[in-house]
Amino acid sequence: MLEELEKVRSQLSIKEQQCLVLSRKLSDLKSGNMSDNYRIVRCEAEKLTLKQQNSVLEGINRIFRETLSCHTEEDLGKMCLKVVEEVTLSQFGVIAELSKEGRLYDIAISNPGWKACRMANPVGHRIFPGGFDPKGIYGKVLRDGKGFYTNTPYVHPDSVGIPNGHPPLRAFLGVPLIHAERTIGMIGVANRAGGYRDTDLRAIKMMAPAIVQALLSKKAEKILRREAQILEQVHDAVITTDLDGKITLWNNGARRLFGYTAEEALGRPVSFIYFQEDFSVLNDKIMASVLDKGERELEIRARAKSGQIVFIHLSLSLLRNEDGSPYGLIGYSLDITARKQTEEELARQKELLQQIFDNIPVLLVMWDAQIGGFVINRYTEAVLGWTTEDANKGNFMSKVYPESTYRAKVAASMQSHEAGWREWKSITKDGRSVPIEWANIRLSNDTILRIGVDLTERKEAERALRQLNETLEQRVTERTAIAETRASQLQRLALELSNTEDRERRQIAMILHDDLQQYLAAIRFHLQMLESKDPKIDTMKDRVKQLIRLIDESIQKCRSLSHELSPPVLHRNGLLAALQWLAQDIEAKHGLKVRLETDDEVKPASRALGSLLYRSVRELLFNVVKHSTADVAVIEVRKETGWIKICVKDRGKGCDPSKIRQKDGNMEGFGLFNIEERINFMGGKFEIHSASGKGCTVILTVPNEGRPVEEEKSLHSEVVKHKISDISAGN
């Protein structure tokens, strides 16, 4: 628009120079032979023309200055109309535009025309209902596309009169507004004092292009402002760039999507919001397509200010000048991150369902209504042998159910969509009959899914169960025999316990007889020697010393025997102290180093339980001494909720636990067997873990609860009491 205005101004400058030339010619004429009156009239006319030319130039300058300051198209129209009225000395006028439908709408009307044109109010604009058809002298301007004036409008051939209330029309001048060789409106003024002249017509024609450009500029500004408001309200990101890729527009949608404000984005290369590798493809390949075809759509990754990856659907279009040359790009970015995530999730779900369909150990046969064919999973192929390709060749139902009547029943069951499971005999590809329980599911798209369970194993299990029932009596008989054998073993155990007690008594008797009694007999003999009153004092001293030694050994023998049979520390200080004493005693007598590891809170619920555990550990340590060849043993005593657990471990040569449990005629391993039976009798558990060359671990687990058990009488006390009585009697 500025270029057009400058062009008009330059034309007016040329006219002004021409006027100066005319002035000089007038001066020359004054000295000629023309009459004085003619010269005066011509001079005045030339002066008037020059003045009007100056007015036109000033008017165009005013339009040029105030176009940018006018806020609305109506304000601009009123200003332009006022300039035209001043230049032509008209009383009122109108600037109107012609619609695409050929109706005339006002842009600006002078005050006298408001009421006659039925404007809604003095400040309203384009409220005239529907415009009006251009008739009369107004229509002549628009139809002919060129200006004219008449100082006798009432008698003009095109006149159709004026509406009621319209000011009297004594003179009229109209000029069309032309843009791109098309009439887009008109300027009309009226009632110049003395009528209009050619100079008035030329003046308005000279001003018309400036008014057109001003109005189009304001209209374009309004459109741009409205479009800018729309762009700011658009949720999607709209970004424009020049051909070098620098951002020229950044709307609120772009700010919401990418996180950058317009101040942060404008003027920067648009590449800063994309990943370098993606933008390289966009710049090298996509841009060539956009420049060639004018537009292109694609999906691309972008990076928000927060660093978050954003997936967008980008629509690119060229921005072109009026001559068609490109001057920039506009891109509409739609955030499809959620859609991408949904697509990825759907793809993952589809893959998951496909994996389940392919790998679930259930027969799945699907009739896909969309493709009109069967789909069979791998498990079905493994059970029946039929593949998806086999199912879609020929009549699949006749392959699986070859007997027509039976096949009809299966088809009827499928079509009825009956709920629940039903067993059918299905024929495999190799001709076998397989019992399968099928259930039917119909999906919303009429796809039918048959779910099957192979009953072969269950049928075999049922047959096995029937065989088991048939042999139940035989198994009961076998169990009875086992129970009787167990009872026999218990009887044997009771007998062996009795024999053991007898052997223990004999052993005690032999010890007392062979050792203690001999010592006591020797004492008695020497005491008798003292009674002989041997006069040899030295000999007497030696004999007394010998007696003392024998007595000391006897005492030690009795003490050792007593401790072996029932250690006092067990009854005085408890199980842990007794085991500590036992460890020291074993090391002192047999050289086996014993390490005791225990919880301080372990305490048997009864003396009988403590005595049993002590004797069991003692027997196990003796076995280590006799059989393992180990030089170190470990006793672990732990307290568990309601239980006492004792482990005796060594790293000796080990043994075969199965051989230990075999009790042949010689009763090898009876000590361990005795311990196991007593532990089991108390509701505990006896375990042996051993292997050749890897040592041996014996675990005793007993319940530490219940009422105290009455203590057994000490065999040691009874035997000693009887023997002392025998000695006192002189036996």
C-alpha positions in Angstrom: 0.0 0.0 0.0 2.8 2.4 0.8 4.3 1.9 -2.6 0.9 2.8 -4.2 0.7 5.9 -2.1 4.2 7.0 -3.0 3.3 6.4 -6.7 0.3 8.7 -6.3 2.4 11.3 -4.5 4.9 11.3 -7.2 2.2 11.7 -9.8 0.8 14.7 -7.9 4.3 16.2 -7.8 4.4 16.0 -11.6 1.0 17.7 -11.7 2.3 20.4 -9.4 5.2 21.0 -11.7 2.8 21.2 -14.7 0.8 23.7 -12.8 3.9 25.8 -12.3 4.6 25.6 -16.0 1.0 26.8 -16.7 1.5 29.7 -14.3 4.5 30.8 -16.3 2.5 30.5 -19.5 -0.2 32.7 -18.0 2.4 35.3 -17.3 3.4 35.1 -20.9 -0.2 35.5 -22.0 -0.6 38.6 -20.0 1.9 40.3 -22.3 0.1 39.0 -25.5 -2.9 40.3 -27.6 -5.7 38.4 -25.6 -8.4 40.5 -24.1 -8.0 41.4 -20.5 -11.1 39.6 -19.4 -10.1 36.4 -21.0 -6.7 36.6 -19.5 -8.1 37.3 -16.1 -10.5 34.3 -16.3 -7.8 31.9 -17.5 -5.5 33.1 -14.8 -8.0 32.6 -12.1 -8.9 29.1 -13.5 -5.2 28.1 -13.5 -4.8 29.4 -9.9 -7.9 27.4 -8.9 -6.6 24.2 -10.5 -3.3 24.6 -8.8 -5.0 25.1 -5.4 -7.1 22.0 -6.0 -4.0 20.0 -6.9 -2.4 21.1 -3.7 -5.5 20.1 -1.8 -5.5 16.6 -3.4 -1.8 16.2 -2.5 -2.5 17.3 1.1 -5.5 15.0 1.2 -3.5 12.0 0.1 -0.8 12.8 2.6 -3.4 13.0 5.3 -4.8 9.6 4.2 -1.3 8.3 4.2 -0.6 9.6 7.7 -3.9 8.7 9.4 -4.4 5.2 7.9 -2.2 3.6 10.6 -3.9 5.6 13.4 -7.5 4.7 12.5 -8.6 1.8 14.6 -11.6 0.7 12.5 -12.5 0.5 8.8 -15.4 2.9 9.5 -13.1 5.5 11.1 -10.8 5.3 8.1 -13.8 5.6 5.7 -15.1 8.6 7.5 -11.6 10.2 7.4 -11.3 9.5 3.6 -14.8 10.8 3.0 -14.1 14.0 4.9 -10.9 14.6 2.8 -12.9 14.1 -0.4 -15.6 16.4 0.7 -13.1 19.1 1.6 -11.2 18.8 -1.7 -14.4 19.0 -3.7 -16.2 21.4 -1.4 -19.2 18.9 -1.2 -21.9 19.1 1.5 -22.2 15.3 2.0 -21.1 12.0 0.5 -20.8 8.3 0.9 -18.0 5.6 0.5 -19.5 2.2 -0.2 -18.3 -1.2 -1.2 -19.8 -3.7 -3.6 -20.4 -7.3 -2.3 -19.9 -10.4 -4.3 -23.6 -10.6 -4.7 -23.7 -7.2 -6.3 -25.3 -5.3 -3.3 -24.0 -2.0 -2.1 -22.9 -1.6 1.6 -21.9 1.6 3.1 -18.4 2.2 4.7 -18.9 5.8 5.6 -21.9 8.2 5.2 -21.9 12.0 6.0 -24.3 13.2 8.7 -27.1 14.3 6.4 -27.4 10.8 5.1 -27.8 8.8 8.3 -31.6 9.1 8.7 -32.4 8.7 5.0 -30.3 5.5 4.8 -31.9 4.2 7.9 -28.7 3.5 9.8 -29.4 2.1 13.2 -27.5 4.8 15.0 -25.0 7.5 14.1 -22.0 5.4 15.1 -23.3 2.1 13.6 -21.6 0.5 10.6 -23.1 -1.8 8.0 -26.3 -2.1 9.8 -28.4 -1.2 6.8 -30.5 -4.3 6.4 -29.0 -6.4 3.6 -27.6 -3.5 1.6 -29.4 -2.2 -1.5 -29.3 -2.8 -5.2 -27.1 -0.2 -7.0 -29.7 1.7 -9.1 -29.9 5.2 -10.6 -26.9 7.3 -10.8 -25.1 5.2 -8.1 -25.6 2.2 -10.3 -24.3 4.0 -13.4 -20.9 4.5 -11.7 -20.7 0.9 -10.8 -22.0 -0.5 -14.1 -19.8 1.7 -16.3 -16.8 1.4 -14.0 -15.8 5.0 -14.5 -16.6 8.3 -12.8 -18.9 11.1 -13.9 -20.7 14.1 -12.5 -24.0 15.8 -13.1 -25.2 19.2 -11.9 -28.8 18.3 -12.9 -29.4 14.9 -11.2 -33.2 15.3 -11.3 -33.3 15.2 -15.0 -30.4 12.7 -15.6 -31.6 9.7 -17.6 -30.4 7.2 -14.9 -32.0 9.1 -12.0 -34.5 7.1 -10.0 -35.2 9.8 -7.4 -34.2 10.0 -3.8 -35.8 8.3 -0.7 -38.0 10.2 1.7 -36.0 12.2 4.2 -32.9 12.4 1.9 -31.4 15.9 1.6 -32.1 17.6 -1.7 -29.7 16.4 -4.4 -28.6 19.4 -6.5 -25.3 18.0 -7.9 -23.7 14.6 -7.9 -20.2 13.3 -8.6 -19.3 9.6 -8.4 -16.0 7.7 -8.9 -15.6 3.9 -8.8 -13.1 2.2 -6.5 -11.1 -0.2 -8.6 -8.7 -2.9 -7.5 -7.1 -5.5 -9.7 -9.2 -4.2 -12.6 -12.4 -4.9 -10.8 -14.9 -2.4 -9.3 -15.1 -3.0 -5.6 -17.1 0.1 -4.5 -17.5 3.8 -5.1 -17.1 7.3 -3.8 -20.1 9.6 -4.1 -20.3 13.3 -3.1 -23.1 15.8 -3.6 -24.2 19.4 -3.6 -21.1 21.3 -4.3 -21.9 25.0 -4.5 -22.0 26.0 -8.1 -21.9 22.4 -9.3 -19.0 20.1 -10.1 -16.3 20.5 -12.8 -13.8 18.2 -14.6 -11.2 19.3 -12.1 -13.3 17.9 -9.2 -13.7 14.6 -11.1 -10.0 14.4 -11.8 -9.2 15.2 -8.1 -11.4 12.3 -6.8 -9.9 10.0 -9.5 -6.5 10.9 -8.3 -7.4 10.2 -4.7 -9.4 7.0 -5.4 -6.3 4.7 -5.6 -5.0 6.0 -2.3 -8.4 5.4 -0.7 -8.6 1.9 -2.2 -5.2 1.0 -0.9 -6.0 2.5 2.5 -9.3 0.6 2.8 -7.8 -2.7 1.6 -4.9 -2.2 4.0 -7.3 -1.7 6.9 -9.4 -4.6 5.7 -6.3 -6.8 5.5 -5.2 -5.5 8.9 -8.6 -6.5 10.3 -8.4 -9.9 8.8 -4.9 -10.4 10.0 -5.9 -9.2 13.5 -8.9 -11.6 13.5 -6.7 -14.4 12.1 -4.1 -13.7 14.7 -6.8 -13.9 17.4 -7.9 -17.1 16.0 -4.4 -18.5 15.8 -3.9 -17.5 19.5 -7.1 -19.4 20.4 -6.2 -22.5 18.3 -5.2 -25.3 20.6 -2.8 -26.7 18.1 0.6 -25.2 17.6 0.9 -22.9 14.6 4.4 -21.8 13.6 5.5 -19.8 10.6 9.0 -19.4 9.3 10.8 -17.6 6.5 12.5 -19.6 3.8 15.7 -19.7 5.9 13.8 -21.5 8.7 13.7 -18.6 11.2 10.5 -18.4 13.2 8.2 -15.5 12.4 5.0 -16.6 14.3 4.6 -18.6 17.5 1.1 -18.9 18.8 -0.2 -19.9 22.3 -0.7 -23.5 21.1 3.0 -23.7 20.3 3.8 -22.3 23.8 1.5 -24.9 25.4 3.0 -27.7 23.3 6.7 -26.9 23.4 6.9 -24.8 26.6 8.7 -21.8 25.0 7.1 -18.4 25.0 6.9 -16.3 21.8 9.8 -14.1 23.0 12.0 -17.2 23.5 11.1 -18.6 20.0 10.7 -15.7 17.6 13.8 -15.2 15.4 15.4 -18.6 16.3 15.9 -21.4 13.8 12.9 -23.8 13.9 15.4 -26.7 14.2 15.9 -26.1 17.9 12.7 -27.9 18.8 13.6 -31.0 16.8 16.1 -33.8 17.2 19.1 -33.3 14.9 18.8 -36.6 13.1 15.0 -36.1 12.6 15.4 -32.5 11.4 18.1 -33.5 8.9 15.6 -35.8 7.2 13.0 -33.1 7.4 15.3 -30.5 6.0 16.9 -32.6 3.3 13.9 -34.7 1.9 10.6 -33.3 3.2 11.4 -29.6 2.4 12.1 -30.5 -1.2 8.7 -32.1 -1.4 7.0 -29.0 0.2 8.7 -26.6 -2.2 7.7 -28.8 -5.1 4.1 -29.6 -4.2 3.3 -26.7 -1.8 2.4 -28.9 1.2 3.3 -32.1 3.1 2.2 -34.0 6.1 4.4 -36.2 8.4 4.8 -37.4 11.9 8.0 -36.4 13.7 9.5 -36.2 17.1 10.1 -32.9 18.9 11.6 -31.9 22.2 9.8 -29.6 24.6 11.6 -27.1 26.9 11.3 -29.6 29.8 13.2 -32.2 27.8 10.1 -34.3 27.3 9.9 -36.1 23.9 6.7 -34.9 22.0 5.3 -36.7 19.0 3.5 -34.4 16.6 1.6 -34.6 13.3 3.1 -31.8 11.3 1.3 -30.2 8.3 3.5 -28.0 6.3 2.4 -25.5 3.6 4.1 -22.8 1.6 3.3 -19.1 2.2 3.2 -17.2 -1.1 3.2 -13.6 -2.2 0.5 -12.2 -4.5 2.7 -13.0 -7.5 2.9 -16.6 -6.3 6.5 -16.6 -5.2 7.1 -18.3 -1.8 8.2 -16.3 1.1 7.9 -18.7 4.1 6.3 -21.8 5.6 3.5 -22.4 8.0 3.3 -25.5 10.1 0.4 -26.9 12.1 1.6 -29.2 14.8 -0.9 -31.6 16.4 0.2 -33.3 19.6 -0.1 -37.0 19.0 2.0 -38.2 22.0 -1.0 -39.7 23.7 -2.1 -41.4 20.4 1.5 -42.7 19.9 1.5 -44.0 23.5 -1.9 -45.5 22.9 -0.7 -47.1 19.6 2.4 -48.4 21.4 0.2 -49.8 24.2 -2.2 -51.3 21.7 0.7 -52.8 19.8 2.1 -54.2 23.1 -1.3 -55.5 24.0 -1.7 -57.0 20.6 1.7 -58.7 20.8 0.9 -59.9 24.3 -2.4 -61.3 23.2 -0.7 -62.9 20.2 1.9 -64.4 22.4 -0.8 -65.7 24.8 -2.8 -67.0 21.8 0.3 -68.8 20.4 1.8 -70.2 23.6 -1.1 -70.8 26.1 -1.4 -74.5 26.7 -5.1 -74.5 25.7 -6.6 -75.3 22.4 -7.8 -72.1 20.6 -9.6 -72.2 17.2 -11.0 -68.9 16.0 -13.3 -68.3 13.1 -12.4 -64.7 12.1 -15.5 -63.2 10.5 -13.5 -60.3 9.0 -11.1 -62.5 7.0 -13.6 -65.4 6.6 -11.1 -68.1 7.8 -9.8 -70.1 10.7 -6.9 -69.2 12.9 -5.4 -72.0 15.0 -2.9 -71.6 17.9 0.3 -73.7 18.3 -1.1 -75.8 21.1 -4.0 -76.9 18.9 -1.5 -77.8 16.2 0.5 -79.8 18.8 -2.6 -81.7 20.0 -4.6 -82.3 16.8 -1.9 -81.8 14.2 -4.0 -79.5 12.1 -2.4 -76.1 11.0 -4.1 -72.9 10.1 -3.3 -73.6 6.5 -5.0 -77.1 6.8 -8.0 -75.5 8.4 -8.5 -73.1 5.5 -8.3 -75.7 2.8 -11.6 -77.5 2.2 -14.2 -78.3 4.8 -12.3 -78.2 8.1 -15.3 -79.4 10.1 -15.5 -82.6 8.0 -11.8 -83.2 8.7 -12.2 -82.9 12.5 -15.6 -84.5 12.7 -15.9 -86.9 9.7 -19.1 -88.6 10.7 -22.0 -86.5 9.4 -24.5 -87.0 12.2 -21.9 -86.3 14.8 -20.6 -83.2 12.9 -24.2 -81.9 12.7 -24.5 -82.1 16.5 -21.2 -80.2 16.9 -22.3 -77.5 14.4 -25.6 -77.1 16.2 -23.8 -76.7 19.6 -21.6 -74.0 18.1 -24.5 -72.1 16.5 -26.6 -72.2 19.7 -23.8 -70.5 21.7 -24.7 -72.7 24.6 -22.9 -71.7 27.8 -20.5 -74.0 29.6 -18.2 -76.8 28.4 -19.1 -79.9 26.4 -17.0 -82.9 25.5 -16.5 -83.9 21.8 -14.3 -86.4 20.1 -12.0 -84.6 17.7 -10.0 -86.4 15.0 -6.4 -85.6 14.7 -4.5 -85.2 11.4 -3.0 -88.6 11.8 -6.4 -90.2 12.5 -6.5 -90.5 16.3 -9.6 -89.7 18.3 -8.9 -87.2 21.1 -11.4 -86.3 23.8 -11.6 -82.5 24.0 -13.9 -80.3 26.1 -15.0 -77.2 24.1 -16.5 -73.9 25.1 -17.8 -71.3 22.5 -17.4 -67.5 22.7 -18.9 -65.1 20.2 -17.3 -61.7 19.9 -19.0 -58.4 18.9 -17.8 -58.7 15.3 -19.3 -62.2 15.0 -15.9 -63.9 15.4 -16.3 -67.2 17.1 -13.6 -68.4 19.5 -13.6 -72.1 20.5 -11.6 -72.9 23.7 -10.7 -76.5 24.2 -9.1 -78.6 27.0 -7.4 -81.9 26.1 -9.0 -84.5 28.4 -6.5 -87.3 27.5 -4.5 -86.9 30.7 -7.6 -86.6 32.8 -9.1 -89.7 31.2 -5.9 -91.6 31.9 -6.0 -90.3 35.5 -9.5 -91.5 35.9 -8.5 -94.9 34.6 -5.6 -94.9 37.0 -7.9 -94.0 39.8 -10.2 -96.9 38.9 -7.2 -99.2 39.0 -6.2 -97.8 42.3 -9.6 -98.5 43.7 -9.4 -102.0 42.4 -6.1 -102.6 44.2 -7.2 -100.9 47.4 -7.7 -104.1 49.4 -4.3 -105.4 48.3 -2.7 -102.1 49.5 -4.6 -102.3 52.8 -3.3 -105.9 53.2 0.2 -104.7 52.5 -0.2 -101.8 55.1 -1.5 -104.3 57.6 1.5 -106.5 57.0 3.8 -103.5 57.5 2.0 -102.6 60.7 2.5 -106.2 62.0 6.1 -106.0 61.1 6.4 -102.8 62.9 4.8 -104.3 66.0 7.3 -107.2 65.7 10.1 -104.7 65.6 8.8 -102.9 68.7 8.6 -106.2 70.5 12.2 -106.9 69.4 13.2 -103.5 70.7 11.6 -104.2 74.1 13.5 -107.4 74.3 16.7 -105.8 73.3 16.2 -103.1 75.9 15.7 -105.7 78.5 18.9 -107.5 77.4 20.8 -104.2 77.4 19.7 -103.5 80.9 20.9 -106.9 82.0 24.3 -106.4 80.3 24.6 -103.0 82.0 23.9 -104.6 85.3 26.5 -107.3 84.6 29.0 -104.7 83.6 28.4 -102.8 86.7 28.7 -106.0 88.8 31.9 -107.0 87.0 33.4 -103.6 87.6 32.4 -103.6 91.2 33.6 -107.2 91.6 36.7 -107.2 89.6 37.9 -103.7 90.5 36.3 -102.2 93.5 35.9 -105.5 95.5 39.5 -106.5 94.8 40.6 -103.1 96.0 38.5 -103.4 99.1 39.8 -107.0 99.6 43.4 -105.8 99.4 42.6 -103.1 101.9 41.2 -105.7 104.2 44.2 -107.9 103.8 46.6 -105.1 104.6 44.5 -104.0 107.5 44.8 -107.6 108.8 48.5 -107.4 108.4 48.4 -104.4 110.7 46.7 -106.5 113.2 49.7 -108.8 113.3 51.6 -106.0 115.0 54.7 -106.1 112.8 57.5 -104.5 114.7 59.1 -103.2 111.5 58.1 -99.6 111.5 59.4 -98.8 108.0 57.6 -101.7 106.5 54.5 -100.5 108.2 54.7 -97.1 106.6 55.1 -98.5 103.1 52.1 -100.7 103.6 50.1 -97.7 104.8 51.0 -95.7 101.8 50.1 -98.6 99.5 46.7 -98.8 101.3 46.1 -95.1 100.8 46.9 -95.4 97.1 44.5 -98.3 96.7 41.8 -96.5 98.6 42.3 -93.4 96.3 42.1 -95.5 93.2 38.9 -97.2 94.5 37.4 -93.8 95.2 38.3 -92.6 91.8 36.9 -95.7 90.2 33.6 -95.3 92.0 33.4 -91.6 91.2 34.1 -92.3 87.5 31.5 -95.0 87.4 29.0 -92.8 89.1 29.6 -90.0 86.7 29.3 -92.3 83.7 26.0 -93.7 84.9 24.4 -90.4 86.0 26.6 -87.3 86.1 25.7 -85.1 89.1 26.3 -81.9 87.1 23.3 -82.8 84.9 21.0 -82.8 87.9 22.6 -79.8 89.6 23.4 -77.5 86.7 21.3 -78.7 83.8 21.9 -80.1 80.3 24.3 -77.4 79.0 26.7 -77.7 81.9 26.5 -81.5 81.6 27.4 -81.4 77.9 30.3 -79.0 78.7 31.6 -81.5 81.3 31.1 -84.4 78.8 33.1 -82.5 76.2 36.0 -82.1 78.6 35.8 -85.7 79.8 35.8 -87.1 76.2 38.8 -85.0 75.3 40.7 -86.0 78.5 40.0 -89.7 78.1 39.9 -90.2 74.4 41.8 -87.2 72.8 38.7 -86.1 70.8 38.4 -82.3 70.9 34.8 -81.4 71.3 33.5 -77.8 70.7 30.1 -76.9 72.2 28.0 -74.2 70.4 24.8 -73.4 72.1 22.0 -70.8 72.9 22.1 -69.8 76.5 18.4 -70.2 76.9 18.2 -73.9 76.1 16.6 -75.7 79.0 14.8 -79.1 78.8 11.3 -79.1 80.2 12.0 -82.2 82.3 14.9 -84.1 83.9 14.0 -87.2 81.8 14.3 -85.2 78.6 17.6 -83.7 79.7 18.9 -87.2 80.6 17.8 -88.6 77.3 19.5 -85.9 75.3 22.7 -86.2 77.4 22.9 -90.0 77.0 22.2 -89.6 73.2 25.0 -87.0 72.8 27.3 -89.2 74.8 26.6 -92.2 72.6 27.1 -90.2 69.5 30.5 -88.9 70.7 31.6 -92.4 71.5 30.6 -93.4 67.9 32.8 -90.5 66.7 35.7 -91.8 68.8 35.3 -95.4 67.7 34.4 -95.0 64.0 35.0 -91.6 62.4 38.8 -91.1 62.8 38.1 -87.4 63.3 40.0 -85.4 65.9 37.3 -82.7 66.3 33.6 -82.9 66.9 31.0 -80.1 67.2 27.9 -80.1 69.4 25.3 -77.5 68.4 22.4 -76.9 70.8 19.7 -74.6 69.6 16.3 -73.5 70.9 13.4 -73.2 68.4 9.8 -72.4 69.2 8.6 -75.4 71.3 11.6 -77.5 70.3 15.2 -78.3 71.1 17.5 -79.2 68.3 21.0 -80.8 68.8 23.5 -81.5 66.0 26.6 -83.6 66.5 29.0 -83.2 63.6 32.4 -84.4 62.6 34.6 -84.4 59.5 35.7 -88.0 59.7 35.5 -90.7 57.1 31.7 -90.8 57.0 29.4 -93.7 56.5 26.4 -95.1 54.7 23.2 -94.2 56.7 21.3 -97.0 55.1 23.7 -99.6 56.5 23.6 -98.0 60.0 19.8 -98.6 60.0 20.1 -102.2 59.0 20.0 -104.3 62.2 21.2 -107.7 61.6 21.7 -110.6 64.0 24.7 -109.0 65.6 22.8 -105.8 66.3 25.3 -103.5 64.7 24.5 -99.9 65.3 22.0 -100.7 68.0 23.1 -97.6 69.9 21.9 -95.3 67.1 18.8 -97.4 66.7 18.0 -97.1 70.4 18.4 -93.3 70.3 16.2 -93.0 67.2 13.4 -95.1 68.7 13.5 -93.2 72.0 13.5 -89.8 70.1 10.6 -91.0 67.9 8.7 -92.2 70.9 8.9 -88.7 72.4 7.4 -87.2 69.2 10.8 -86.0 67.9 12.9 -86.6 64.8 16.2 -88.4 64.3 18.2 -87.6 61.1 21.6 -88.9 59.8 23.4 -87.1 57.0 26.6 -88.7 55.9 28.6 -89.8 52.9 31.9 -91.6 52.4 34.8 -89.2 53.1 32.5 -86.3 54.0 31.9 -86.7 57.7 28.7 -87.3 59.5 26.0 -85.1 61.0 23.3 -86.4 63.3 20.4 -84.2 64.2 18.1 -84.7 67.2 14.9 -82.7 67.3 12.6 -83.1 70.3 9.6 -81.2 71.6 10.3 -79.2 74.7 6.9 -79.1 76.2 4.5 -81.3 78.3 4.3 -82.3 81.9 7.6 -83.3 83.7 8.4 -87.0 83.5 9.1 -88.9 86.7 12.8 -89.6 87.0 14.0 -93.2 86.7 15.8 -94.7 89.7 19.5 -94.7 89.3 20.8 -98.2 88.5 24.1 -97.1 89.9 22.6 -96.3 93.3 20.8 -99.7 93.5 23.8 -101.8 92.4 26.2 -100.0 94.7 23.8 -100.3 97.6 23.5 -104.1 97.1 27.2 -104.6 96.7 28.1 -102.6 99.8 25.6 -104.7 101.7 27.4 -107.8 100.3 30.8 -106.6 101.3 29.5 -105.7 104.8 28.2 -109.2 105.1 31.7 -110.5 104.2 30.8 -112.0 100.8 
